[in-house]
Amino acid sequence: MEKKKHRYTDNELRYLNLLSRNFPNVATATTEIINLEAILNLPKGTEHFLADLHGEYEAFQHVLRNASGTIKRKVNEIFNETLSIREIKELCTLIYYPKEKLELMKAKFNDEEELNDRYFITINRLVRVCRNVSSKYTRSKVHKALPDDFSYIIQELLHERSTDPNKQAYVDGIVHSIIDTGRADAFIIAMCNLIQQLTIDVLHILGDVFDRGPSPDKIMDILCNYHNFDIQWGNHDILWMGAAAGNDCSIANVLRVALRYGNQHVIENSYGINLLPLATFAMATYTGDCSAFKPKVIEGRTDDLQDNQLLAQMHKAITIIQLKLEAATIARRPDFDMDDRRQLHQIDFEHGTITLDNGTTYDLLDVDLPTVNPADPYALTPGEQAVVDHLHEAFTGSEKLRRHILCMFRNGCIYSVTNGNLLYHASIPLNADGTLKDVKIQGKYYHGKALLKRAGELIREAYFGAETPEQHEFAIDYIWYLWCGKDSPAFDKDKMTTFERYFIADKEAWKEKKGYYYAMRDDPEVCDRILDEFGVTGKFRHIINGHVPVKTIKGENPVKAGGKLMVIDGGFSKAYQPETGIAGYTLVYHSRGFQLVQHEPFTSITKAIEEGQDIVSTYQLVEMADHRMLVKDTDKGEELRQQIADLKLLLRAYRDGEIKEKAWRPITNKR
C-alpha cells in the first residue's frame, strides 16, 4: 500500500532544516534514532531528595559522598563474600574521602612494594564498584562524567575485564603502569569522585539551604558545581534572595538570624560583609542588659563572655532596626494585612508592659530600648540609618553572595514537577474545607499553581528588575512578605512572632497558627486536588516537601495521605534535632520505587576518615513500582520520544526530497 505523502508546513520545514545541521543525512539521523531508542530501555537514574539543610555542611557533604548509604549497600553487594566487614568499611571510607584516606593508608606502609600491592588491589576494587554504578548509563553519558586526565584509561578498565584470559595481561598492565608512573593517588581520587557522581543521577533540594547552621556558603559552593541538581526555594532561601536584591527588611532578618545562632562569620568571612559599623553602633548604644539576645547556639565556639556580649549587643541592635523597617513596609503595603506585626507603639515604657491587638497585656522582659522614641517609635535614628545604608550597600555588592543567588535562580524555582512528583518547600494555601485558597496580589486573585507561579515571577522581578520602577518596588516588598506573610506559600502561618519571642516570657504569645494545609495534608482527597491543580498525572504521583520538621521522636510519620505526600524535613539542622530525634531524611527514587532513608546525627569528618564512622541510616520502603522503571517511563523518556518523532520526520523529509542530504560530518552529542 502506497504511503500517503506528508504535507510539510512552513514551520516544520524551518525546524527540520535546523535539525539537519546536526543530522545532515539519513545515516546520521538513523544512527541517532537507534541510539535514543536504546536509551529509552535503560533503567531510570536514581534521584535523591533532600530538604532543609540549614547550613549543616558536614552532614550534607557526607550524605552526598555516601549517596545516603547507597554506596555502602553496593559495596556490600559486590564484596560481601570476599571482603571482611573491616575491609568493606575501609573501601567505603576511601570512596567518600579519597584524598584524606590515601594519606592515612600510605602512612601504614614503609615498604614501597607493599604499598604498590595495596594500590593494585584498591584500584581493581574501585573498578568493580565503578562498573556497577555506571551500568545503568550509556557509554556516552559515562564518558562525559570522566575526568580528562584519565578518560581513556577508565574507559578501558570499565569495559575490559581481567577475568578474560585474553585481556588479563592487558588490564593488569594498565593498572601497573598507573602505579609505576606515580599516578596512583590521582587515579584513585578520580575514580572515587566518579563513583560518587554516578551514584546520584539527579539531586533535588526542597528548600532552605540557609540559616541556623554554620556553613550555608559551603553547601552553595558544592551545589553550584554539582553535576545535576535543582532547588525549590524555601522561605529562608527567599529571605537571602531578598537581601541580595536590596530589601532592607530581608537584610536585617538575615543578619538577626545569623547573630541569633552565632553565625556572623558567614556574613563577614564568607560573604565579605563588614559588620564593624553595626558593632560600633551597638556597643555605643546598647550598654544595658542584652541577655535575651545572647547567641542561641554556639557550637564549638571559644569566645569569652565579653565576645558573646558584643554579639548580643549587635543582635539587639539589628532586631530593633528590623522591627522598624518592617513596620514601614507594613504601613506602605496595607494589602499585606500585617498591621498586628507593628508592636513598638504598643509598649508602655512606664510600666514595662505591652498590650497587643488581641487585648492581652504582657510584662516585657526588656524595655531598655534607647533608640525607640515613644512619640515616633518607628523612626530610625541617624545611627540606625547609617547602619542600614552600609548593610544595603554591602549585601547588594557582595560578589560571592551574588554568585550563589544567581546559581539559585539558574537551577531553581518555587516549585517543579518531575517524573510524577510535585516538589515545593512548604505549602499550598487552602481554605477550611480543603479547597485552594484565593490570595490577592496587586488586586488580582491567585490560587494553587497560579499563586506559586506569580510568587516566583515576583521573586525574579525583585532581583532582576521589572517593567516599571513601581512594579520593582512592589516586588522588592513582596519578596519580604514571602518570608513571613500569612498567605505566603513559603510560610503559611498567621504571623511570625519575632517580637514576642524576644520580649515576652509567656509562651502563649509565641504561638503561630499554621495554615489549613498543615492540618489537611494527610487527607488523600486534598492531595489529589493539589496534584490535579498542577497537572501531575500517573498511577504513582506524589507531593514532596519539607519546611516543618517531622517529629519522629513522637511517632510522627513523614509519609502521609496513604503515600501521596512525603515530608522530608527530618532535622538536618542541629537546632531541630531535639524535636525530631533524628538528623534528616533522604528520599531516594530509583528504578524500583521509593525508599526513605532516615539519618542519625553525623559525628565529624575527622572521625569518618580516621575511624570509618559513617552516618547510621535506616531504610523504609515507601512504594514499589509495579515494574522496573526505565528511562521511557520518565519525563526524559517523553522528551526522547519527541526527539525520535522529529528525527523520523527528518528522515521522511530526506526521502521525500524536501530537504537535501549533506556530506557527513562529526556531530557533538549534547545530551
VEXTORGU-93615 format. One record per residue (C-alpha): residue in three letters; x, y, z. Coordinates in steps of 0.5 Angstrom, whole numbers, plus 500, padded with zeros to 3 digits. Example, Ala and Ser with C-alpha at 12.3 -4.5 7.8 and 13.67 -1.06 7.14 Angstrom:
ALA525491516SER527498514
END
This chain:
MET500500500GLU503507498LYS505511504LYS501518504LYS505524502HIS506528508ARG505536507TYR510540511THR508546514ASP513552513ASN514552521GLU516544520LEU521546515ARG524551518TYR525547524LEU528541520ASN533545517LEU535547523LEU535540526SER539538519ARG545542522ASN546536527PHE544531523PRO546532516ASN544526512VAL540519513ALA546516516THR547520522ALA539521523THR538514523THR544513528GLU541518533ILE534514533ILE538508534ASN542511540LEU535514543GLU531508542ALA536504546ILE537510552LEU529509553ASN530502555LEU536503561PRO534504568LYS532511570GLY537514574THR537515582GLU534521584HIS536524591PHE531529595LEU534533601ALA530539605ASP532544610LEU540543610HIS540550614GLY548551614GLU550544616TYR555543611GLU559537614ALA553533615PHE550535608GLN557533604HIS558527608VAL551525605LEU553527598ARG559523599ASN556516601ALA550517597SER545517603GLY548510604THR547507597ILE555507596LYS556502602ARG550498600LYS553497593VAL560495596ASN557490601GLU553487595ILE560487591PHE564484596ASN560481602GLU563474600THR570476599LEU572482604SER571483611ILE567488615ARG573492616GLU576492609ILE569494607LYS569500612GLU576502609LEU574502602CYS567506603THR571511607LEU576511601ILE571513596TYR568518601TYR574522603PRO580519598LYS585524599GLU585524606LYS584517607LEU590516602GLU595520607LEU593515612MET594509608LYS601511606ALA603512613LYS602505614PHE607502609ASN614503610ASP616498604GLU614501597GLU613494594GLU608493600LEU605500598ASN604498591ASP601492592ARG596496596TYR595501590PHE594495585ILE588491590THR585498591ILE585500584ASN582494582ARG576494587LEU575501585VAL574499578ARG569494580VAL565499584CYS565504579ARG563499573ASN557497578VAL555504579SER556506571SER552500569LYS545504568TYR548509564THR550510556ARG558510555SER557517552LYS554519559VAL559516563HIS564519558LYS562526560ALA563525567LEU570522566PRO576527569ASP580529563ASP587526565PHE584519566SER578519561TYR581514556ILE584509562ILE578509566GLN574507560GLU579501558LEU578499565LEU571499566HIS570496559GLU575490559ARG576485565SER582482568THR578475568ASP578475561PRO584471560ASN586474553LYS585481557GLN588480564ALA595482562TYR593488558VAL588490564ASP594489569GLY599492565ILE595499565VAL594498573HIS601497574SER603503569ILE599508573ILE603506580ASP609506576THR609513574GLY607515580ARG600517579ALA596512583ASP594517588ALA591522583PHE588516579ILE584513586ILE582520587ALA579521580MET575514581CYS572515588ASN570522585LEU567519579ILE563513583GLN560519588GLN558523582LEU555516578THR551514584ILE547520585ASP544522578VAL540528580LEU540532587HIS533535589ILE534541594LEU527542597GLY529549600ASP532552606VAL540552605PHE541558609ASP541560616ARG542557623GLY548552621PRO555555621SER556554613PRO551555608ASP556558604LYS560552603ILE554548601MET552553596ASP559552593ILE558545593LEU551546589CYS554551584ASN559546582TYR555540582HIS553536576ASN546536576PHE541539581ASP535543582ILE532547588GLN525549590TRP527556594GLY525556602ASN523562606HIS530562609ASP533562601ILE528567599LEU530571605TRP537571603MET535573596GLY531579598ALA537581602ALA542580596ALA536584592GLY537590597ASN531589601ASP533592608CYS528588612SER531582609ILE538584610ALA536586618ASN533579618VAL539575615LEU543579620ARG539578626VAL538570625ALA546570624LEU547573630ARG542569634TYR546563632GLY553566633ASN554565625GLN556572624HIS563569621VAL558567615ILE556574614GLU563577615ASN568572613SER565568607TYR561574604GLY566579606ILE560584609ASN564589614LEU560589621LEU564594624PRO559599623LEU554595627ALA559593632THR561600634PHE554603634ALA551597638MET557598643ALA556605644THR548605644TYR546598648THR550599654GLY545596659ASP542589659CYS542585653SER542578656ALA536576652PHE540577646LYS546572647PRO547567641LYS542561642VAL547556639ILE555557640GLU557550638GLY565549638ARG566557640THR571559644ASP569566645ASP569569652LEU564573656GLN566579653ASP565577646ASN559574647GLN556581650LEU558584644LEU554579639ALA548580644GLN549588643MET549587636HIS544582636LYS539587640ALA541593635ILE539589629THR533587632ILE530594633ILE532596627GLN529590623LEU522592627LYS522599625LEU524597618GLU518592618ALA513597621ALA515602615THR514596610ILE507594613ALA505602613ARG507602606ARG503596604PRO496595608ASP494590603PHE499585606ASP495586612MET500585617ASP499591622ASP499587628ARG506586627ARG507593629GLN508593636LEU513598638HIS508604639GLN504599644ILE510599649ASP508602656PHE515604658GLU513607665HIS510600667GLY514596663THR509592659ILE505592652THR498591650LEU498587644ASP492588639ASN488582642GLY488586648THR492582653THR497586657TYR504582658ASP510584662LEU516586658LEU523582659ASP527588657VAL525596656ASP532598655LEU531601648PRO535607647THR533608640VAL526608641ASN522614641PRO515613644ALA513619641ASP515617634PRO517609635TYR519607628ALA523613626LEU530610625THR536614629PRO541617625GLY546612627GLU541606625GLN540609619ALA548610617VAL548602619VAL542601615ASP545604609HIS552601610LEU549594610HIS545595604GLU551597600ALA555591603PHE550586602THR548588594GLY555589593SER558582595GLU561578589LYS560572593LEU553573595ARG551575588ARG554569585HIS551564590ILE544567589LEU545567581CYS546560582MET539559586PHE536563580ARG539559575ASN538552578GLY531553582CYS524556582ILE519556588TYR516549585SER517544580VAL514538577THR519532575ASN517525574GLY510525577ASN513529583LEU510536585LEU516539589TYR515545593HIS518547600ALA513549605SER505550603ILE499551598PRO495556602LEU488552603ASN481554606ALA478551612ASP474546607GLY481544604THR480548597LEU485552594LYS485559597ASP485565593VAL490570595LYS490577593ILE496580590GLN496587587GLY489587586LYS488580583TYR487573586TYR491567585HIS491560588GLY495554587LYS499553581ALA498561579LEU500563586LEU506560586LYS508562579ARG506569581ALA510569587GLY516566583GLU516572578LEU516577583ILE522574586ARG525575580GLU523582579ALA525584586TYR532581584PHE533583576GLY528589576ALA521590573GLU518594567THR517600572PRO520603578GLU513602582GLN513595580HIS520593582GLU519597589PHE513592590ALA517586588ILE522588593ASP517589599TYR513582597ILE520578597TRP520580604TYR513578605LEU514571602TRP519570608CYS513572614GLY507574611LYS501569613ASP499568605SER506566603PRO506559600ALA513559603PHE511561610ASP503560611LYS502562618ASP498567621LYS504571624MET512571625THR512572633THR519575633PHE518581638GLU514576642ARG520571643TYR525576645PHE521581649ILE515577653ALA516571657ASP509568657LYS510563651GLU502563649ALA504570646TRP509566642LYS504562638GLU504562631LYS498559628LYS499554622GLY495555615TYR490550614TYR495546609TYR499543615ALA492540618MET490537612ARG496535608ASP494528611ASP488528607PRO489524600GLU483528597VAL486534599CYS493532596ASP489529590ARG486536589ILE493540589LEU496534585ASP491536580GLU492543580PHE499542578GLY497537572VAL501532576THR499525573GLY500518573LYS499512578PHE504514582ARG504521584HIS507525590ILE508531593ILE514532597ASN516538601GLY520540608HIS519546612VAL516543618PRO521538622VAL517531623LYS518530630THR520522629ILE521522636LYS514523638GLY512518633GLU510522627ASN510519620PRO514523614VAL509519610LYS502522609ALA496521606GLY497514604GLY503515601LYS501521597LEU505526601MET512526604VAL515531608ILE523530609ASP525535614GLY528531619GLY532536622PHE539537619SER539543623LYS542541630ALA538546633TYR532542631GLN535535633PRO532535640GLU525536637THR526531631GLY530526635ILE534524628ALA538528624GLY535529617TYR532525611THR534523604LEU528521600VAL531516594TYR527515588HIS531509584SER528505578ARG525500583GLY521505587PHE522510593GLN526509599LEU526514605VAL533514609GLN533516616HIS540519618GLU543519625PRO547525627PHE554526624THR560526628SER565529624ILE569529618THR575527622LYS572521625ALA569519619ILE576519616GLU580516622GLU575511625GLY571510619GLN565513622ASP559513617ILE552516619VAL548511621SER542511617THR536506617TYR531505610GLN524505610LEU521502603VAL515507602GLU513505595MET515500590ALA514501583ASP509495579HIS515494574ARG523497574MET522504572LEU526505565VAL528512562LYS522511558ASP518512564THR521519566ASP520526564LYS527525560GLY524519556GLU518523554GLU523528551LEU527523548ARG521520544GLN519527542GLN526527539ILE525521536ALA519523533ASP523529530LEU528525527LYS524520524LEU520526520LEU527529518LEU528522515ARG522523511ALA524529509TYR530527506ARG527521503ASP522526500GLY527530497GLU524536502ILE531537505LYS537535501GLU542531505LYS549534506ALA556530507TRP557527514ARG561531519PRO562529526ILE557532531THR557534538ASN552530543LYS550535547ARG545530552
END
